[in-house]
């Protein structure tokens, strides 16, 4: 069978072992981009192997940033705030959130609007979609209130603020992941945080430095979920990033009765890291909405799978943002769970999944979305019969070695 087209996942007998979690994609993106506009050399160890992050490096190279990529270490020779040169061809971000068809379907107006307020000249298809044309010019500081919880929008405003004359302010009513703020601080940016407001002073030079990227908690989430559900399982994950704006997944699970032990280690590059030990657990259920959503947005597909195995089920709301990801993740999760015989209700902003359900085997569609493919790989491990995933190769976008990583700890006696 051609694994690029279909892949069968058989039920697991147990999950056991110790694995190191691959580098965090979100942090890798940010360190490479900020390193490119810093002065001097930035060295990034444990750089994410994802196709997304490779696309970012290729875009930076087209802007005339020298980059040396050896194994999992990346060296970026910074060009300074004004060092980029106009690319000779269109920049292709692939699938990256930072261009394939899925990225071209993502609405960009929420980023275009604040950039125009800075004074940037930005043109877009239908004034909302890629491709974008951006013309250089002077920028002036702005004060911006986030209309919706989005770390990507916040990051775009902060990075533009670096180039703007004056002090830019971002008001964030609901906290989102703060990797950009941490990275900017580490590079020496004049950035300050105070009660939901971030201030950044523009035109101040950054200095390159050395980093080690923490393990990606969003990648670890799939194995954590599997170990919680598969009988007789015990799994240890090392080197995991435990940033509080990303670790809501663990807090939610612990509240439902999950046996998860977290050992905190010394931070690296401003980011907390640690080890996680997970054992098979009986879970009560959960209601996820409001301020939880920005913290667990990437983990919602796998939380939905877990919901079928809880006593009380799972209710997800306030998550309409999921419809604007690589796929419409609300529709994708509902469709695939129904194909596996599960009951599920779909709402404009979320899902309701009753508990105590048994997933049967069947064929599901990844919809070209890496997180959907990985979530339903876990469904295959806990179903009573094999689950076949269509287009599993999309996992390379974020985690090229995911299926091999799974095989390291999955036992099928």
C-alpha positions as CSV (number, residue, x, y, z in Angstrom):
1,X,0.0,0.0,0.0
2,X,1.3,3.5,-0.8
3,X,1.6,5.3,2.5
4,X,1.4,8.6,0.7
5,X,-2.3,7.8,-0.1
6,X,-3.5,5.5,2.7
7,X,-2.2,4.1,6.0
8,X,-3.8,1.5,8.3
9,X,-3.5,2.0,12.1
10,X,-4.2,-1.2,14.1
11,X,-5.4,-1.2,17.7
12,X,-2.7,-1.1,20.4
13,X,-2.3,-3.5,23.3
14,X,-0.3,-1.0,25.3
15,X,2.0,2.0,25.1
16,X,5.2,1.9,26.9
17,X,8.6,3.5,26.8
18,X,10.5,6.8,26.9
19,X,10.8,9.2,24.0
20,X,12.3,12.6,23.4
21,X,9.8,15.1,21.9
22,X,10.9,16.8,18.6
23,X,11.5,20.6,18.5
24,X,8.6,23.0,18.9
25,X,7.4,24.2,15.5
26,X,6.0,27.5,16.8
27,X,9.2,28.4,18.6
28,X,11.4,27.3,15.7
29,X,9.6,29.7,13.3
30,X,9.9,32.6,15.6
31,X,13.6,32.1,16.4
32,X,14.5,31.8,12.7
33,X,12.6,34.9,11.7
34,X,13.8,37.1,14.6
35,X,17.3,35.8,14.2
36,X,17.2,37.0,10.6
37,X,16.5,40.6,11.6
38,X,19.0,40.6,14.5
39,X,22.6,41.5,14.2
40,X,25.2,38.7,14.4
41,X,24.8,34.9,14.4
42,X,21.8,33.1,15.9
43,X,22.3,29.3,16.6
44,X,19.2,27.2,17.0
45,X,19.5,23.7,18.3
46,X,16.7,21.1,18.1
47,X,15.1,23.1,15.2
48,X,11.8,21.5,14.2
49,X,12.1,19.2,11.2
50,X,8.6,20.1,9.9
51,X,8.0,21.1,6.3
52,X,6.5,24.4,7.7
53,X,9.7,25.4,9.3
54,X,11.7,24.5,6.2
55,X,9.4,26.8,4.2
56,X,10.2,29.6,6.7
57,X,14.0,29.1,6.2
58,X,13.6,29.1,2.4
59,X,11.6,32.4,2.5
60,X,14.4,33.9,4.7
61,X,17.0,32.8,2.2
62,X,15.1,34.4,-0.6
63,X,15.3,37.6,1.4
64,X,19.1,37.2,1.3
65,X,19.6,35.8,4.8
66,X,22.5,33.3,5.0
67,X,21.4,30.1,6.7
68,X,23.3,26.9,7.4
69,X,21.1,23.9,8.3
70,X,23.1,20.9,9.7
71,X,21.1,18.1,11.2
72,X,18.8,19.7,13.8
73,X,21.0,22.8,14.2
74,X,20.3,26.0,12.2
75,X,22.7,28.9,12.0
76,X,21.2,32.2,10.9
77,X,23.4,35.1,9.9
78,X,21.3,38.2,10.9
79,X,20.8,41.0,8.5
80,X,19.6,43.6,11.0
81,X,16.3,45.4,10.9
82,X,16.9,46.9,7.4
83,X,19.0,44.1,5.9
84,X,16.4,42.2,3.8
85,X,16.5,42.5,0.0
86,X,13.5,42.2,-2.2
87,X,13.1,38.5,-3.3
88,X,13.6,37.6,-7.0
89,X,10.5,35.4,-7.0
90,X,7.3,35.0,-5.0
91,X,7.8,33.8,-1.5
92,X,6.2,30.5,-0.9
93,X,5.3,29.8,2.7
94,X,4.0,26.3,1.9
95,X,1.4,25.3,4.5
96,X,3.0,27.5,7.2
97,X,0.9,29.5,9.5
98,X,3.7,32.1,9.6
99,X,1.5,28.2,0.8
100,X,-0.3,25.6,-0.4
101,X,-4.0,25.6,-1.0
102,X,-4.9,25.4,2.7
103,X,-2.9,28.5,3.6
104,X,-4.5,30.3,0.6
105,X,-7.9,29.7,2.1
106,X,-7.0,31.3,5.4
107,X,-8.4,34.8,5.9
108,X,-5.7,37.4,6.1
109,X,-7.7,40.6,6.6
110,X,-7.2,40.4,10.3
111,X,-3.5,40.7,9.7
112,X,-3.7,43.1,6.7
113,X,-5.7,45.7,8.6
114,X,-3.3,46.4,11.5
115,X,-0.3,46.3,9.1
116,X,-2.0,49.0,7.0
117,X,-2.5,51.0,10.2
118,X,1.3,51.0,10.6
119,X,1.5,52.5,7.2
120,X,2.4,49.3,5.3
121,X,1.2,49.0,1.7
122,X,-0.4,45.5,1.4
123,X,-2.5,44.1,-1.5
124,X,-4.3,40.8,-1.4
125,X,-6.7,38.7,-3.4
126,X,-10.2,39.9,-2.6
127,X,-8.5,42.0,0.0
128,X,-8.4,39.0,2.3
129,X,-6.5,36.0,0.9
130,X,-3.1,35.1,-0.4
131,X,-1.1,35.9,-2.4
132,X,-0.1,39.1,-0.7
133,X,2.0,41.9,-2.2
134,X,3.8,44.0,0.3
135,X,5.7,47.1,-0.6
136,X,8.4,48.6,1.7
137,X,8.1,52.0,3.4
138,X,8.3,53.8,6.7
139,X,6.1,52.6,9.5
140,X,4.7,54.5,12.5
141,X,3.7,53.0,15.9
142,X,0.1,52.1,16.6
143,X,-2.1,51.0,19.5
144,X,-4.0,47.9,18.6
145,X,-6.6,46.0,20.5
146,X,-6.9,42.3,19.5
147,X,-10.4,41.7,18.1
148,X,-10.0,37.9,18.5
149,X,-7.6,35.7,20.5
150,X,-4.9,34.9,18.0
151,X,-1.2,34.5,18.7
152,X,-0.4,34.8,15.0
153,X,-2.1,38.2,14.7
154,X,-0.4,39.4,17.8
155,X,2.9,38.2,16.5
156,X,2.4,40.0,13.2
157,X,1.7,43.3,15.1
158,X,4.7,42.9,17.4
159,X,7.1,42.2,14.5
160,X,5.8,45.2,12.6
161,X,6.2,47.2,15.8
162,X,10.0,46.4,15.7
163,X,10.2,48.3,12.4
164,X,7.9,51.2,13.4
165,X,9.0,54.6,14.8
166,X,7.8,55.0,18.4
167,X,6.3,52.6,20.9
168,X,3.5,50.3,19.7
169,X,1.0,48.8,22.0
170,X,-1.0,45.6,21.8
171,X,-4.0,45.1,24.1
172,X,-4.8,41.5,24.6
173,X,-8.2,40.9,26.4
174,X,-7.6,37.1,26.3
175,X,-4.1,35.8,26.7
176,X,-2.6,33.7,23.9
177,X,0.6,31.9,23.5
178,X,3.5,34.2,24.3
179,X,6.5,32.6,22.4
180,X,7.0,35.8,20.3
181,X,7.3,38.0,23.4
182,X,9.7,35.6,25.1
183,X,11.9,35.3,21.9
184,X,11.9,39.1,21.4
185,X,13.0,39.6,25.0
186,X,15.8,37.0,24.6
187,X,17.1,38.9,21.5
188,X,17.2,42.1,23.5
189,X,14.0,43.9,22.2
190,X,12.7,46.8,24.2
191,X,9.5,45.0,25.1
192,X,7.3,45.3,28.3
193,X,4.3,43.4,29.6
194,X,1.7,44.8,32.0
195,X,-1.9,43.4,32.7
196,X,-2.9,42.5,29.2
197,X,-0.9,45.1,27.4
198,X,2.4,44.6,25.5
199,X,4.6,47.6,24.5
200,X,7.4,47.4,22.0
201,X,9.8,50.1,21.1
202,X,10.6,50.2,17.4
203,X,13.9,50.7,15.6
204,X,16.0,49.2,18.4
205,X,18.6,46.6,17.2
206,X,18.4,43.0,18.2
207,X,21.4,40.7,19.0
208,X,21.7,37.1,17.8
209,X,22.3,34.4,20.4
210,X,22.2,30.6,20.9
211,X,19.0,28.7,21.7
212,X,17.8,25.1,22.2
213,X,14.2,24.7,21.1
214,X,12.0,22.9,23.7
215,X,10.1,19.8,22.6
216,X,6.7,20.5,21.0
217,X,3.9,19.9,23.5
218,X,1.3,19.9,20.7
219,X,3.1,16.9,19.1
220,X,3.5,15.2,22.5
221,X,-0.3,15.6,23.0
222,X,-1.1,12.7,20.6
223,X,1.0,10.2,22.5
224,X,-0.2,11.5,25.8
225,X,-3.8,11.0,24.7
226,X,-3.0,7.5,23.5
227,X,-1.3,6.5,26.7
228,X,-4.2,7.7,28.8
229,X,-6.7,5.5,26.8
230,X,-4.8,2.3,25.9
231,X,-4.8,-0.2,28.8
232,X,-1.6,-1.0,30.8
233,X,0.3,2.0,29.4
234,X,3.0,4.1,30.9
235,X,4.9,6.6,28.8
236,X,7.7,9.1,29.6
237,X,8.3,12.1,27.4
238,X,11.5,14.2,27.9
239,X,12.5,17.7,27.0
240,X,9.0,19.0,26.6
241,X,8.2,22.7,26.5
242,X,5.9,23.6,29.4
243,X,5.0,27.2,28.6
244,X,1.9,28.1,30.7
245,X,0.2,29.6,27.6
246,X,0.6,26.2,25.9
247,X,0.2,23.7,28.7
248,X,-3.6,24.0,29.3
249,X,-4.0,20.6,27.6
250,X,-2.2,19.0,30.6
251,X,-4.1,21.0,33.2
252,X,-7.5,20.1,31.6
253,X,-6.6,16.4,31.6
254,X,-5.4,16.5,35.2
255,X,-8.7,18.0,36.2
256,X,-10.5,15.0,34.6
257,X,-8.5,12.5,36.6
258,X,-5.6,11.9,34.2
259,X,-2.5,10.4,35.9
260,X,0.1,12.8,34.6
261,X,3.2,13.6,36.5
262,X,5.2,16.7,35.4
263,X,8.8,17.3,36.4
264,X,9.9,20.9,35.8
265,X,13.4,21.6,34.7
266,X,15.5,24.8,34.3
267,X,14.2,27.0,31.5
268,X,16.0,27.3,28.2
269,X,15.9,30.5,26.2
270,X,13.2,31.9,28.4
271,X,11.0,28.8,27.8
272,X,10.2,26.3,30.7
273,X,10.9,22.7,29.9
274,X,10.4,19.4,31.7
275,X,9.5,15.7,31.7
276,X,6.0,14.2,31.5
277,X,5.0,10.7,32.7
278,X,1.6,9.5,31.7
279,X,-0.3,6.3,32.8
280,X,-3.6,4.8,31.7
281,X,-6.4,6.7,33.4
282,X,-10.2,6.9,33.7
283,X,-11.3,10.3,32.7
284,X,-14.4,12.1,33.9
285,X,-15.2,14.5,31.0
286,X,-14.7,18.2,30.3
287,X,-16.3,21.4,29.1
288,X,-13.9,23.6,27.1
289,X,-14.6,27.2,26.2
290,X,-13.8,30.8,26.9
291,X,-10.2,31.5,27.9
292,X,-9.2,27.8,27.6
293,X,-9.6,27.9,23.9
294,X,-6.4,30.0,22.9
295,X,-4.3,27.8,25.2
296,X,-5.6,24.4,23.7
297,X,-6.5,25.4,20.2
298,X,-4.1,23.0,18.5
299,X,-5.0,20.1,20.8
300,X,-8.8,20.2,20.3
301,X,-8.9,17.5,17.6
302,X,-7.2,15.0,19.9
303,X,-9.3,16.2,22.9
304,X,-12.3,15.3,20.8
305,X,-11.0,11.8,20.3
306,X,-10.4,11.5,24.0
307,X,-13.9,12.7,24.7
308,X,-15.3,9.4,23.4
309,X,-13.5,7.6,26.2
310,X,-14.5,9.8,29.1
311,X,-17.4,9.1,31.4
312,X,-19.4,12.3,30.8
313,X,-18.1,13.3,27.3
314,X,-16.7,16.6,26.1
315,X,-18.3,19.9,25.1
316,X,-16.2,22.3,23.0
317,X,-17.5,25.9,22.4
318,X,-16.1,29.3,21.6
319,X,-13.8,27.6,19.1
320,X,-15.0,29.0,15.7
321,X,-11.4,29.8,15.0
322,X,-11.0,26.0,14.3
323,X,-12.9,26.5,11.0
324,X,-10.1,28.7,9.7
325,X,-7.1,26.3,10.2
326,X,-5.5,24.0,7.6
327,X,-9.0,22.4,7.3
328,X,-12.3,23.2,8.9
329,X,-11.3,21.2,12.0
330,X,-14.8,21.2,13.5
331,X,-16.3,19.6,10.4
332,X,-13.3,17.3,9.9
333,X,-13.5,15.9,13.5
334,X,-17.3,15.5,13.3
335,X,-17.2,13.8,9.9
336,X,-14.5,11.3,10.8
337,X,-15.9,10.4,14.3
338,X,-19.2,9.6,12.6
339,X,-17.4,7.4,10.1
340,X,-16.1,5.4,13.1
341,X,-19.5,5.0,14.5
342,X,-19.4,7.7,17.2
343,X,-22.2,10.1,18.1
344,X,-21.3,13.7,17.7
345,X,-23.1,17.0,17.4
346,X,-21.6,19.8,15.4
347,X,-22.1,23.5,16.2
348,X,-20.9,26.7,14.5
349,X,-18.3,27.1,17.3
350,X,-17.6,23.6,18.5
351,X,-18.7,20.0,19.2
352,X,-20.6,17.9,21.7
353,X,-19.2,14.3,22.0
354,X,-20.9,11.9,24.4
355,X,-18.7,9.7,26.6
356,X,-18.4,5.9,27.0
357,X,-18.3,5.4,23.2
358,X,-16.5,2.6,21.4
359,X,-14.9,3.5,18.1
360,X,-15.2,0.9,15.4
361,X,-12.8,0.6,12.5
362,X,-13.2,2.4,9.2
363,X,-11.7,4.8,6.8
364,X,-11.2,8.5,7.6
365,X,-10.0,11.5,5.7
366,X,-7.1,13.7,6.9
367,X,-8.5,16.5,4.8
368,X,-4.9,17.4,4.1
369,X,-4.6,18.5,7.7
370,X,-1.7,17.2,9.8
371,X,-3.5,17.5,13.1
372,X,-6.5,15.6,11.9
373,X,-4.3,12.8,10.5
374,X,-2.4,12.5,13.8
375,X,-5.6,12.7,16.0
376,X,-7.2,9.9,14.0
377,X,-4.1,7.8,14.2
378,X,-4.7,7.8,17.9
379,X,-8.3,6.8,17.2
380,X,-6.9,3.8,15.3
381,X,-4.9,2.8,18.4
382,X,-8.0,2.8,20.7
383,X,-10.7,1.6,18.2
384,X,-11.8,-2.1,18.2
385,X,-10.7,-2.5,14.6
386,X,-8.1,-0.9,12.3
387,X,-8.6,2.7,11.1
388,X,-7.4,3.6,7.6
389,X,-6.3,7.2,7.1
390,X,-6.5,8.8,3.6
391,X,-3.6,11.1,2.8
392,X,-1.5,10.5,5.9
393,X,1.6,12.1,4.4
394,X,0.3,15.5,5.3
395,X,1.8,14.9,8.8
396,X,5.2,16.0,7.3
397,X,3.9,19.6,7.5
398,X,4.5,19.6,11.3
399,X,6.0,16.2,12.3
400,X,7.7,14.2,9.4
401,X,8.6,11.2,11.7
402,X,5.3,10.9,13.5
403,X,4.4,7.4,12.5
404,X,7.9,6.1,13.2
405,X,7.8,7.9,16.6
406,X,4.5,6.2,17.3
407,X,5.9,2.8,16.4
408,X,8.7,3.2,19.0
409,X,6.2,3.0,21.9
410,X,3.1,1.1,20.6
411,X,2.9,-2.6,21.3
412,X,0.4,-4.9,19.6
413,X,0.9,-8.2,21.4
